[in-house]
């Protein structure tokens, strides 16, 4: 799990790397394990799975009113549950 996901960059964990795990908005690489990330709002109330990178973007745009989302996975990365808490519009005004 990272904030923005792991892309093809030499120093993915360097804080000031715009392609690193804090700021990345590029395509993610497949790490041969499930990646869970956010940072790029989806503007929808469900997380998005990308098969090529084996990743879930769980940033469902709480700031835009779509709710805050998480996923519950088992020990071999099967999704057991999607949990979305509705946005309270008082929090974004």
Helices and strands as residue ranges (DSSP letters): E 35-37, E 48-50, E 55-57, G 62-64, E 68-73, E 79-85, G 89-91
